[in-house]
């Protein structure tokens, strides 16, 4: 006797129905009501055809549809009028408006408070860190072309200016190098590039700086043990004829006495060899204020998109002039730190708002004043320097996502206040509600990252599916066994009942 087992179980698929229906939604009394009305057999055929039309409704609405639209409009008008009347008569008092604080739950995945230190400036940085999707950026093919200096580049140059000012006496010479017609033609034809010419010049100047050089009088000028500090930025604006006019701005940490300047400048211009090369002495080398900010701002003026299209590197900084990056001291859970930093930013904006506005106005006024008006520019520069010194005296600077604290004392004061241990905060910190005190908790580890969380989620999903499939197979095998055993028992019973002697 043949046993025909049943087919193995398959995944259940919900059947789809094609029964047409009319769904009408009306906003009555502020409530969204969904009304489902079945379609009669007489209406089903036309409605099935109407379902494939390119318009939402028939061009000639029925009388019932017109009445419904009018009723809907009346209800909407009545509801909106009642809402406006109620809001106008009974406004909510301002005292009843409670401010909601954004506090991340303890142990939230992918969120952390990062504490960092920068030794050369003696500054502490406390910032928020939230992981984003772990997607790889697209692969970059072809030439690298940019139309303005990036924010990252401007930040690196500004940090280099600050680092040089605090640690190495500052940049001492401001240089502008242009290209003659022959070199511009070579660049346009692809025979050379701006970056090649700048690299060639900087390499030769680096050797001259290290080895020393000899003046025309025969006097030997000794070299330096450390490399030449410098940074440069490329600009390619259009001239009056609409042609590209590339040139380079440089800051050099190199200065010579007055009697050596003429020979030194002539030698460097010969190294450049591409056209005009103007060297300007920075008078106050150790000042981190007006002149250095002006020089750095002039080099990074491409932020407004006026630097032109550049192929390849747009800026460069020598190794000895590159500011060391922040060093991470520790990570803690985010909790309320994001809201705390936002409150500090609002407080400082309100406290120093007038000085921020005055600094911006003086910077703009200084840019608009012609260089020939020396006395006016000097007066504006003094006022601008006074505002900068006042703002630099603050032990903290802040944006919406991080605070930078100047010195160990400022860092300890901020952390003590954020933890809720300080009853009277200094004037540069706002009042801290008790419910907003920071709870550092445990340091988030690798298992708290989104990558491992998603990996664990995928593993659990595979495990669940595997158990589900195993359970279905086991149930199917048990069913087959029961059917086989029943069929076998029936076959034996039938065989035992046969009269074999006949």
Secondary structure, DSSP 8 states (H G I E B T S, - for coil): --------------------EEEEEEEETTEEEEEEEE--HHHHHHHHHHTTSSSSS-SS--HHHHHHHHHHHHHHHHHHHHHHHHHHHS---GGG---------TT-TTEEEEEEEEGGGTEEEEEEEE-----------S--EESS--HHHHHHHHHHHHHHHHHS----EEEEEE--HHHHHHHHHTSS-HHHHHHHHHHHHHHHHHH-EE-TTS-EE---SS---EEEEEEEEE-TTS-EEEEEEEEES----HHHHHHHHHHHHHHH-SS-EEEEE-S-TT--SHHHHHHHHHHTGGGGS-S--EES-SEEE-GGGS----EEEEEE--TTHHHHHHHHHHHHHHHSHHHHHHHHHHHHHHHHS-TT-HHHHHHHHHHHHHHHHHHHTSSEEE-SSEEEEESHHHHHHHHHHHTT--SS--TTS----GGG-----S---GGGSHHHHHHHHHHHHHHHHHHHHHHHHHHHHHHHHHHHHHHHHHHHHHHHTS-TT-
